[in-house]
Amino acid sequence: MPGFIDLHTHTCASDGSMRPEELVRYAEGCGLDAVAVTDHDTVAGLEAAHKAAQGLSIEVVNGIELSADYPQELHILGYFIDPYAAILQGAVHQLQKWRGIRNGQMIARLCELGFDITPEEVLARKPGADMASIGRVHMALAMVEKGYIATVQEAFDKYLTKTGKAYIERQRFSPQKSIEIIKQAGGYAFFAHPILTVKNPDELAPLVDELIGYGLDGIECYHSAMTEEYSALCRSICAGRGLMVSGGSDFHGENRPEVKLGQVYGGQYVEADILLEIKRKIGLVD
């Protein structure tokens, strides 16, 4: 029986609901062989995740998901990074600073739109957090809790997505800089959930070719938002260009309950051979 993995997960270090140690134990309980912790613009959860894995039969892969600007938002996953690398630590600090500024501006915008929501009420949705470590999901949760909106998804659709009334862009690194940061931190850079960035399949290959010019190593070909047709396109592009293939659910726990750990489109699981092939290509196994 093949093993299964999940190379795209989030903890409460960014916008997931589970603590890193909870995620690792939950992943093992789900029967996964490996899990990559890929929090948004932070590596704060990795140490706790590795400690939790000690004595368990699950592997934790160091990861991060960097938010880049192109001109729409584009995410780059980094695997096998050194979380203590100076370039990565500096980048994370800058990204968190930009995130904190934007979060404050969006909460103020919600108030202008008639929602009586304070920064303190949003922060309460993530105990111990500051303005740099909350996400839009915590704003949505505060809106639901106060009865302004019925669901988190409704809050996003009407107010918090790019077309939403309260959305404010935040400063990000370019894709080129994001890939450079990951690679200089010893990692490997993958284009995350391309279906969320490139809706027109005909536009995917040209963008991938541009990213290859910056040092892209692979594409996340399996994801909960994918379709079989789009996944097949991604795999074909990888095969034709010598890129690696990754896959993960984009798990956020209770903050996105429709996404199940280890599962991608159609309820499929990501086979462990995906990670094994990555390790072969980067020289970690023969």
TORKOL-4160 file (C-alpha; in steps of 0.2 Angstrom, whole numbers, padded with zeros to 4 digits, m for minus):
286
<pt num="1" X="0000" Y="0000" Z="0000"/>
<pt num="2" X="0008" Y="0017" Z="m0005"/>
<pt num="3" X="0011" Y="0030" Z="0008"/>
<pt num="4" X="0004" Y="0047" Z="0008"/>
<pt num="5" X="0011" Y="0065" Z="0012"/>
<pt num="6" X="0005" Y="0083" Z="0012"/>
<pt num="7" X="0018" Y="0096" Z="0007"/>
<pt num="8" X="0007" Y="0112" Z="0010"/>
<pt num="9" X="0000" Y="0115" Z="0027"/>
<pt num="10" X="m0002" Y="0130" Z="0038"/>
<pt num="11" X="m0001" Y="0132" Z="0057"/>
<pt num="12" X="m0006" Y="0146" Z="0069"/>
<pt num="13" X="0011" Y="0153" Z="0066"/>
<pt num="14" X="0002" Y="0161" Z="0051"/>
<pt num="15" X="m0016" Y="0158" Z="0047"/>
<pt num="16" X="m0019" Y="0140" Z="0052"/>
<pt num="17" X="m0029" Y="0135" Z="0067"/>
<pt num="18" X="m0018" Y="0121" Z="0074"/>
<pt num="19" X="m0002" Y="0123" Z="0084"/>
<pt num="20" X="0013" Y="0116" Z="0075"/>
<pt num="21" X="0014" Y="0101" Z="0087"/>
<pt num="22" X="m0005" Y="0098" Z="0085"/>
<pt num="23" X="m0003" Y="0098" Z="0066"/>
<pt num="24" X="0011" Y="0085" Z="0067"/>
<pt num="25" X="0002" Y="0073" Z="0079"/>
<pt num="26" X="m0014" Y="0075" Z="0068"/>
<pt num="27" X="m0004" Y="0071" Z="0052"/>
<pt num="28" X="0003" Y="0056" Z="0060"/>
<pt num="29" X="m0015" Y="0051" Z="0066"/>
<pt num="30" X="m0021" Y="0053" Z="0048"/>
<pt num="31" X="m0008" Y="0040" Z="0042"/>
<pt num="32" X="0003" Y="0052" Z="0033"/>
<pt num="33" X="0022" Y="0048" Z="0031"/>
<pt num="34" X="0027" Y="0066" Z="0030"/>
<pt num="35" X="0021" Y="0084" Z="0031"/>
<pt num="36" X="0029" Y="0100" Z="0026"/>
<pt num="37" X="0025" Y="0115" Z="0037"/>
<pt num="38" X="0024" Y="0130" Z="0025"/>
<pt num="39" X="0017" Y="0145" Z="0034"/>
<pt num="40" X="0015" Y="0161" Z="0026"/>
<pt num="41" X="0030" Y="0172" Z="0026"/>
<pt num="42" X="0037" Y="0164" Z="0043"/>
<pt num="43" X="0047" Y="0149" Z="0049"/>
<pt num="44" X="0041" Y="0152" Z="0067"/>
<pt num="45" X="0032" Y="0135" Z="0068"/>
<pt num="46" X="0046" Y="0124" Z="0062"/>
<pt num="47" X="0055" Y="0121" Z="0078"/>
<pt num="48" X="0040" Y="0115" Z="0087"/>
<pt num="49" X="0035" Y="0104" Z="0073"/>
<pt num="50" X="0051" Y="0095" Z="0073"/>
<pt num="51" X="0051" Y="0093" Z="0092"/>
<pt num="52" X="0034" Y="0086" Z="0091"/>
<pt num="53" X="0039" Y="0073" Z="0077"/>
<pt num="54" X="0053" Y="0066" Z="0089"/>
<pt num="55" X="0048" Y="0048" Z="0093"/>
<pt num="56" X="0034" Y="0048" Z="0080"/>
<pt num="57" X="0035" Y="0039" Z="0063"/>
<pt num="58" X="0031" Y="0055" Z="0053"/>
<pt num="59" X="0044" Y="0066" Z="0044"/>
<pt num="60" X="0043" Y="0085" Z="0045"/>
<pt num="61" X="0050" Y="0095" Z="0030"/>
<pt num="62" X="0056" Y="0113" Z="0033"/>
<pt num="63" X="0045" Y="0124" Z="0022"/>
<pt num="64" X="0038" Y="0142" Z="0019"/>
<pt num="65" X="0026" Y="0150" Z="0008"/>
<pt num="66" X="0032" Y="0167" Z="0002"/>
<pt num="67" X="0020" Y="0180" Z="m0005"/>
<pt num="68" X="0026" Y="0188" Z="m0021"/>
<pt num="69" X="0020" Y="0202" Z="m0032"/>
<pt num="70" X="0017" Y="0198" Z="m0050"/>
<pt num="71" X="0007" Y="0210" Z="m0053"/>
<pt num="72" X="m0007" Y="0199" Z="m0045"/>
<pt num="73" X="m0002" Y="0190" Z="m0030"/>
<pt num="74" X="0009" Y="0174" Z="m0033"/>
<pt num="75" X="0015" Y="0162" Z="m0020"/>
<pt num="76" X="0032" Y="0153" Z="m0020"/>
<pt num="77" X="0034" Y="0137" Z="m0009"/>
<pt num="78" X="0051" Y="0134" Z="m0002"/>
<pt num="79" X="0056" Y="0116" Z="0003"/>
<pt num="80" X="0071" Y="0110" Z="0013"/>
<pt num="81" X="0076" Y="0128" Z="0018"/>
<pt num="82" X="0088" Y="0132" Z="0032"/>
<pt num="83" X="0076" Y="0142" Z="0044"/>
<pt num="84" X="0090" Y="0151" Z="0052"/>
<pt num="85" X="0099" Y="0157" Z="0036"/>
<pt num="86" X="0102" Y="0176" Z="0038"/>
<pt num="87" X="0094" Y="0180" Z="0021"/>
<pt num="88" X="0078" Y="0171" Z="0026"/>
<pt num="89" X="0077" Y="0178" Z="0043"/>
<pt num="90" X="0079" Y="0196" Z="0036"/>
<pt num="91" X="0066" Y="0193" Z="0023"/>
<pt num="92" X="0053" Y="0186" Z="0035"/>
<pt num="93" X="0056" Y="0201" Z="0046"/>
<pt num="94" X="0052" Y="0213" Z="0032"/>
<pt num="95" X="0037" Y="0203" Z="0026"/>
<pt num="96" X="0030" Y="0203" Z="0043"/>
<pt num="97" X="0032" Y="0222" Z="0045"/>
<pt num="98" X="0023" Y="0225" Z="0028"/>
<pt num="99" X="0009" Y="0213" Z="0034"/>
<pt num="100" X="0007" Y="0222" Z="0050"/>
<pt num="101" X="0005" Y="0238" Z="0041"/>
<pt num="102" X="m0008" Y="0231" Z="0029"/>
<pt num="103" X="m0018" Y="0223" Z="0043"/>
<pt num="104" X="m0020" Y="0239" Z="0052"/>
<pt num="105" X="m0026" Y="0248" Z="0037"/>
<pt num="106" X="m0038" Y="0234" Z="0033"/>
<pt num="107" X="m0046" Y="0234" Z="0050"/>
<pt num="108" X="m0047" Y="0253" Z="0049"/>
<pt num="109" X="m0056" Y="0251" Z="0032"/>
<pt num="110" X="m0069" Y="0239" Z="0039"/>
<pt num="111" X="m0073" Y="0252" Z="0052"/>
<pt num="112" X="m0075" Y="0265" Z="0039"/>
<pt num="113" X="m0087" Y="0253" Z="0030"/>
<pt num="114" X="m0098" Y="0252" Z="0046"/>
<pt num="115" X="m0091" Y="0237" Z="0055"/>
<pt num="116" X="m0087" Y="0241" Z="0074"/>
<pt num="117" X="m0072" Y="0230" Z="0075"/>
<pt num="118" X="m0056" Y="0234" Z="0084"/>
<pt num="119" X="m0038" Y="0228" Z="0082"/>
<pt num="120" X="m0040" Y="0220" Z="0099"/>
<pt num="121" X="m0055" Y="0210" Z="0094"/>
<pt num="122" X="m0046" Y="0203" Z="0079"/>
<pt num="123" X="m0030" Y="0199" Z="0089"/>
<pt num="124" X="m0041" Y="0190" Z="0101"/>
<pt num="125" X="m0045" Y="0177" Z="0087"/>
<pt num="126" X="m0026" Y="0172" Z="0088"/>
<pt num="127" X="m0020" Y="0173" Z="0107"/>
<pt num="128" X="m0002" Y="0179" Z="0108"/>
<pt num="129" X="m0002" Y="0187" Z="0091"/>
<pt num="130" X="0003" Y="0204" Z="0086"/>
<pt num="131" X="m0003" Y="0214" Z="0070"/>
<pt num="132" X="0011" Y="0206" Z="0060"/>
<pt num="133" X="0006" Y="0188" Z="0063"/>
<pt num="134" X="m0013" Y="0189" Z="0061"/>
<pt num="135" X="m0021" Y="0186" Z="0044"/>
<pt num="136" X="m0037" Y="0191" Z="0035"/>
<pt num="137" X="m0045" Y="0175" Z="0041"/>
<pt num="138" X="m0044" Y="0182" Z="0059"/>
<pt num="139" X="m0053" Y="0198" Z="0053"/>
<pt num="140" X="m0066" Y="0187" Z="0045"/>
<pt num="141" X="m0068" Y="0177" Z="0061"/>
<pt num="142" X="m0071" Y="0193" Z="0071"/>
<pt num="143" X="m0084" Y="0198" Z="0059"/>
<pt num="144" X="m0093" Y="0182" Z="0061"/>
<pt num="145" X="m0092" Y="0182" Z="0079"/>
<pt num="146" X="m0100" Y="0199" Z="0080"/>
<pt num="147" X="m0114" Y="0194" Z="0069"/>
<pt num="148" X="m0110" Y="0205" Z="0054"/>
<pt num="149" X="m0107" Y="0191" Z="0042"/>
<pt num="150" X="m0114" Y="0173" Z="0042"/>
<pt num="151" X="m0098" Y="0164" Z="0037"/>
<pt num="152" X="m0079" Y="0166" Z="0035"/>
<pt num="153" X="m0081" Y="0163" Z="0016"/>
<pt num="154" X="m0094" Y="0177" Z="0015"/>
<pt num="155" X="m0083" Y="0189" Z="0023"/>
<pt num="156" X="m0069" Y="0185" Z="0011"/>
<pt num="157" X="m0080" Y="0186" Z="m0004"/>
<pt num="158" X="m0088" Y="0203" Z="0000"/>
<pt num="159" X="m0074" Y="0212" Z="0009"/>
<pt num="160" X="m0057" Y="0203" Z="0011"/>
<pt num="161" X="m0052" Y="0196" Z="m0006"/>
<pt num="162" X="m0044" Y="0207" Z="m0019"/>
<pt num="163" X="m0060" Y="0213" Z="m0026"/>
<pt num="164" X="m0068" Y="0215" Z="m0008"/>
<pt num="165" X="m0073" Y="0232" Z="m0002"/>
<pt num="166" X="m0060" Y="0232" Z="0013"/>
<pt num="167" X="m0045" Y="0224" Z="0003"/>
<pt num="168" X="m0029" Y="0233" Z="0004"/>
<pt num="169" X="m0013" Y="0227" Z="m0005"/>
<pt num="170" X="0003" Y="0225" Z="0005"/>
<pt num="171" X="0020" Y="0227" Z="m0001"/>
<pt num="172" X="0029" Y="0210" Z="m0006"/>
<pt num="173" X="0045" Y="0205" Z="m0014"/>
<pt num="174" X="0045" Y="0201" Z="m0033"/>
<pt num="175" X="0045" Y="0183" Z="m0038"/>
<pt num="176" X="0063" Y="0184" Z="m0043"/>
<pt num="177" X="0068" Y="0190" Z="m0026"/>
<pt num="178" X="0057" Y="0177" Z="m0017"/>
<pt num="179" X="0065" Y="0163" Z="m0027"/>
<pt num="180" X="0082" Y="0170" Z="m0023"/>
<pt num="181" X="0079" Y="0171" Z="m0005"/>
<pt num="182" X="0073" Y="0152" Z="m0004"/>
<pt num="183" X="0088" Y="0146" Z="m0014"/>
<pt num="184" X="0101" Y="0156" Z="m0004"/>
<pt num="185" X="0093" Y="0149" Z="0011"/>
<pt num="186" X="0097" Y="0131" Z="0004"/>
<pt num="187" X="0080" Y="0128" Z="m0002"/>
<pt num="188" X="0071" Y="0123" Z="m0018"/>
<pt num="189" X="0057" Y="0135" Z="m0025"/>
<pt num="190" X="0040" Y="0129" Z="m0031"/>
<pt num="191" X="0026" Y="0138" Z="m0039"/>
<pt num="192" X="0012" Y="0136" Z="m0027"/>
<pt num="193" X="m0006" Y="0132" Z="m0033"/>
<pt num="194" X="m0004" Y="0140" Z="m0050"/>
<pt num="195" X="m0023" Y="0138" Z="m0053"/>
<pt num="196" X="m0026" Y="0152" Z="m0041"/>
<pt num="197" X="m0014" Y="0164" Z="m0050"/>
<pt num="198" X="m0016" Y="0159" Z="m0068"/>
<pt num="199" X="m0035" Y="0156" Z="m0073"/>
<pt num="200" X="m0031" Y="0155" Z="m0092"/>
<pt num="201" X="m0022" Y="0139" Z="m0095"/>
<pt num="202" X="m0014" Y="0146" Z="m0110"/>
<pt num="203" X="m0005" Y="0159" Z="m0100"/>
<pt num="204" X="0003" Y="0146" Z="m0088"/>
<pt num="205" X="0018" Y="0140" Z="m0098"/>
<pt num="206" X="0025" Y="0158" Z="m0102"/>
<pt num="207" X="0024" Y="0163" Z="m0083"/>
<pt num="208" X="0033" Y="0146" Z="m0078"/>
<pt num="209" X="0046" Y="0150" Z="m0091"/>
<pt num="210" X="0049" Y="0167" Z="m0084"/>
<pt num="211" X="0050" Y="0159" Z="m0066"/>
<pt num="212" X="0062" Y="0146" Z="m0073"/>
<pt num="213" X="0073" Y="0161" Z="m0078"/>
<pt num="214" X="0074" Y="0166" Z="m0059"/>
<pt num="215" X="0078" Y="0149" Z="m0054"/>
<pt num="216" X="0061" Y="0140" Z="m0051"/>
<pt num="217" X="0064" Y="0121" Z="m0046"/>
<pt num="218" X="0046" Y="0115" Z="m0048"/>
<pt num="219" X="0027" Y="0117" Z="m0048"/>
<pt num="220" X="0014" Y="0112" Z="m0035"/>
<pt num="221" X="0004" Y="0101" Z="m0047"/>
<pt num="222" X="m0008" Y="0093" Z="m0034"/>
<pt num="223" X="m0018" Y="0105" Z="m0023"/>
<pt num="224" X="m0036" Y="0106" Z="m0016"/>
<pt num="225" X="m0041" Y="0120" Z="m0028"/>
<pt num="226" X="m0035" Y="0110" Z="m0044"/>
<pt num="227" X="m0044" Y="0101" Z="m0057"/>
<pt num="228" X="m0038" Y="0085" Z="m0065"/>
<pt num="229" X="m0036" Y="0095" Z="m0081"/>
<pt num="230" X="m0026" Y="0109" Z="m0074"/>
<pt num="231" X="m0015" Y="0096" Z="m0064"/>
<pt num="232" X="m0011" Y="0087" Z="m0080"/>
<pt num="233" X="m0006" Y="0103" Z="m0088"/>
<pt num="234" X="0006" Y="0107" Z="m0073"/>
<pt num="235" X="0013" Y="0090" Z="m0074"/>
<pt num="236" X="0016" Y="0091" Z="m0093"/>
<pt num="237" X="0025" Y="0108" Z="m0091"/>
<pt num="238" X="0036" Y="0100" Z="m0077"/>
<pt num="239" X="0040" Y="0085" Z="m0088"/>
<pt num="240" X="0044" Y="0096" Z="m0103"/>
<pt num="241" X="0055" Y="0107" Z="m0093"/>
<pt num="242" X="0064" Y="0096" Z="m0081"/>
<pt num="243" X="0055" Y="0103" Z="m0066"/>
<pt num="244" X="0050" Y="0094" Z="m0050"/>
<pt num="245" X="0032" Y="0090" Z="m0045"/>
<pt num="246" X="0025" Y="0093" Z="m0027"/>
<pt num="247" X="0008" Y="0092" Z="m0020"/>
<pt num="248" X="m0002" Y="0097" Z="m0004"/>
<pt num="249" X="m0019" Y="0101" Z="0002"/>
<pt num="250" X="m0016" Y="0119" Z="0008"/>
<pt num="251" X="m0023" Y="0114" Z="0025"/>
<pt num="252" X="m0028" Y="0127" Z="0038"/>
<pt num="253" X="m0037" Y="0117" Z="0050"/>
<pt num="254" X="m0054" Y="0125" Z="0057"/>
<pt num="255" X="m0050" Y="0141" Z="0048"/>
<pt num="256" X="m0053" Y="0132" Z="0031"/>
<pt num="257" X="m0063" Y="0117" Z="0036"/>
<pt num="258" X="m0067" Y="0112" Z="0018"/>
<pt num="259" X="m0049" Y="0107" Z="0015"/>
<pt num="260" X="m0044" Y="0091" Z="0023"/>
<pt num="261" X="m0026" Y="0086" Z="0028"/>
<pt num="262" X="m0018" Y="0076" Z="0015"/>
<pt num="263" X="m0031" Y="0078" Z="0002"/>
<pt num="264" X="m0031" Y="0087" Z="m0015"/>
<pt num="265" X="m0044" Y="0089" Z="m0029"/>
<pt num="266" X="m0057" Y="0075" Z="m0029"/>
<pt num="267" X="m0052" Y="0069" Z="m0012"/>
<pt num="268" X="m0036" Y="0061" Z="m0019"/>
<pt num="269" X="m0021" Y="0059" Z="m0008"/>
<pt num="270" X="m0003" Y="0064" Z="m0013"/>
<pt num="271" X="0008" Y="0049" Z="m0014"/>
<pt num="272" X="0024" Y="0048" Z="m0004"/>
<pt num="273" X="0033" Y="0044" Z="m0021"/>
<pt num="274" X="0031" Y="0063" Z="m0024"/>
<pt num="275" X="0043" Y="0067" Z="m0010"/>
<pt num="276" X="0054" Y="0053" Z="m0013"/>
<pt num="277" X="0057" Y="0059" Z="m0031"/>
<pt num="278" X="0061" Y="0077" Z="m0025"/>
<pt num="279" X="0074" Y="0070" Z="m0013"/>
<pt num="280" X="0081" Y="0060" Z="m0027"/>
<pt num="281" X="0083" Y="0075" Z="m0038"/>
<pt num="282" X="0091" Y="0086" Z="m0025"/>
<pt num="283" X="0103" Y="0072" Z="m0019"/>
<pt num="284" X="0096" Y="0068" Z="m0002"/>
<pt num="285" X="0093" Y="0049" Z="m0007"/>
<pt num="286" X="0100" Y="0038" Z="m0021"/>
